[in-house]
Amino acid sequence: MLIMKNHFNFVQEIDSDEEYDPLPSHYNIRKAKRKSDRKKGNNLWTLTEVEALVDGISQFGLGQWTAIKKNFFSSSYRTSTDIRVIHEVLSRISFSHRA
């Protein structure tokens, strides 16, 4: 009888006549990603949302993403981080077109 450890340090007893068949190296014990676990993303911003963003920035100022979210996007699935990121993206685009 031979005692061996496999990739996950589990002790496995095998007879010397049996072949030792370890798990393949690509086997991952972590929970596999399912489609439902992935971020639901890349929902395009509508013109109405961009206009609400501009109105929110003019009313509350830059950096007040939570206040803008509460007042202009309260019924939306957009987070304050989404709002900050789209502002950064739109700012980069507008500056690149000016040059």
Sine and cosine of phi, psi and omega as CSV:
sin_phi,cos_phi,sin_psi,cos_psi,sin_omega,cos_omega
0.00,0.00,0.69,-0.72,-0.04,-1.00
-0.88,-0.48,0.70,-0.71,0.03,-1.00
-0.93,-0.36,0.83,-0.56,-0.02,-1.00
-0.76,-0.65,0.39,-0.92,0.12,-0.99
-0.97,-0.25,0.68,-0.74,0.06,-1.00
-1.00,-0.04,-0.21,-0.98,-0.09,-1.00
-0.86,0.51,-0.44,0.90,-0.11,-0.99
-0.96,-0.30,0.34,0.94,0.03,-1.00
0.87,0.49,0.45,0.89,0.13,-0.99
-1.00,0.05,0.73,-0.69,0.01,-1.00
-0.98,0.20,0.73,-0.68,-0.03,-1.00
-0.78,-0.62,0.83,-0.56,0.05,-1.00
-1.00,-0.08,0.77,-0.63,0.05,-1.00
-0.71,-0.71,0.49,-0.87,0.11,-0.99
-0.97,0.25,0.49,-0.87,-0.01,-1.00
-0.90,0.44,-0.33,0.95,0.03,-1.00
-0.98,0.20,-0.42,0.91,-0.02,-1.00
-0.99,0.16,0.41,-0.91,0.10,-1.00
-1.00,0.06,0.63,-0.77,0.10,-1.00
-1.00,0.09,0.87,-0.49,-0.04,-1.00
-0.87,-0.49,1.00,-0.01,0.01,-1.00
-0.94,0.33,0.30,-0.95,0.07,-1.00
-0.92,0.40,0.52,-0.85,0.02,-1.00
-0.88,0.47,0.50,-0.87,-0.07,-1.00
-0.90,0.43,-0.41,0.91,-0.01,-1.00
-1.00,0.09,-0.06,1.00,-0.01,-1.00
-0.93,0.37,0.75,-0.66,-0.05,-1.00
-0.87,-0.49,0.84,-0.54,-0.04,-1.00
-0.99,0.15,-0.24,0.97,0.05,-1.00
-0.91,0.42,0.40,-0.92,0.00,-1.00
-0.88,0.48,0.77,-0.64,0.00,-1.00
-0.93,0.37,0.60,-0.80,0.03,-1.00
-0.94,0.33,0.80,-0.61,0.09,-1.00
-0.97,-0.24,0.34,-0.94,0.02,-1.00
-0.84,0.55,-0.59,0.81,-0.04,-1.00
-0.95,0.31,-0.32,0.95,0.02,-1.00
-0.99,0.12,-0.32,0.95,-0.05,-1.00
-0.97,0.24,0.41,-0.91,0.02,-1.00
-0.91,0.41,0.73,-0.69,0.12,-0.99
-0.98,0.19,0.95,-0.31,-0.17,-0.99
-0.71,-0.71,-0.04,-1.00,0.08,-1.00
0.88,0.48,0.58,0.81,0.14,-0.99
-0.98,0.17,0.86,-0.51,-0.07,-1.00
-0.91,0.41,0.55,-0.84,0.04,-1.00
-0.99,0.15,0.68,-0.73,0.04,-1.00
-1.00,0.06,0.28,-0.96,0.05,-1.00
-0.88,0.48,-0.61,0.79,0.03,-1.00
-0.88,0.47,-0.66,0.75,0.02,-1.00
-0.92,0.40,-0.64,0.77,0.02,-1.00
-0.91,0.41,-0.64,0.76,0.05,-1.00
-0.90,0.44,-0.63,0.78,0.05,-1.00
-0.91,0.42,-0.60,0.80,0.05,-1.00
-0.89,0.46,-0.72,0.69,0.01,-1.00
-0.89,0.46,-0.69,0.72,0.04,-1.00
-0.88,0.47,-0.66,0.75,0.00,-1.00
-0.91,0.41,-0.65,0.76,0.03,-1.00
-0.92,0.39,-0.64,0.77,0.01,-1.00
-0.92,0.38,-0.51,0.86,-0.01,-1.00
-0.99,0.12,-0.70,0.71,-0.12,-0.99
-0.97,-0.26,-0.33,0.95,0.00,-1.00
1.00,-0.04,0.23,-0.97,0.01,-1.00
-0.92,0.39,0.60,-0.80,0.06,-1.00
1.00,0.00,-0.18,0.98,-0.01,-1.00
-1.00,-0.08,0.81,0.58,-0.14,-0.99
-0.92,0.40,-0.58,0.81,0.01,-1.00
-0.92,0.38,-0.66,0.75,0.04,-1.00
-0.91,0.42,-0.65,0.76,0.03,-1.00
-0.90,0.43,-0.67,0.74,0.03,-1.00
-0.87,0.49,-0.73,0.68,-0.05,-1.00
-0.91,0.42,-0.59,0.80,-0.11,-0.99
-1.00,-0.07,-0.49,0.87,-0.09,-1.00
-0.90,-0.43,-0.32,0.95,-0.05,-1.00
-0.77,-0.64,0.52,0.85,-0.11,-0.99
-0.90,0.44,-0.57,0.82,-0.01,-1.00
-0.99,-0.11,0.11,0.99,-0.05,-1.00
-1.00,-0.07,0.34,-0.94,0.09,-1.00
-1.00,0.09,-0.03,1.00,0.01,-1.00
-0.94,0.34,0.68,-0.73,0.05,-1.00
-0.99,-0.11,0.20,-0.98,0.04,-1.00
-0.90,0.45,-0.51,0.86,0.07,-1.00
-0.93,0.37,-0.64,0.77,0.08,-1.00
-0.85,0.53,-0.67,0.74,-0.03,-1.00
-0.91,0.41,-0.69,0.73,0.02,-1.00
-0.89,0.45,-0.70,0.72,-0.05,-1.00
-0.91,0.41,-0.69,0.73,0.00,-1.00
-0.91,0.41,-0.54,0.84,0.07,-1.00
-0.90,0.43,-0.69,0.73,0.02,-1.00
-0.89,0.46,-0.67,0.74,-0.01,-1.00
-0.91,0.42,-0.73,0.68,0.00,-1.00
-0.91,0.42,-0.57,0.82,0.04,-1.00
-0.91,0.42,-0.69,0.73,0.03,-1.00
-0.89,0.46,-0.65,0.76,-0.01,-1.00
-0.91,0.41,-0.70,0.72,-0.05,-1.00
-0.93,0.37,-0.58,0.81,0.03,-1.00
-0.95,0.32,-0.56,0.83,0.00,-1.00
-0.94,0.33,-0.47,0.88,0.02,-1.00
-0.99,0.15,-0.33,0.94,0.02,-1.00
-0.97,0.25,-0.54,0.84,-0.10,-1.00
-0.96,0.28,0.00,0.00,0.00,0.00
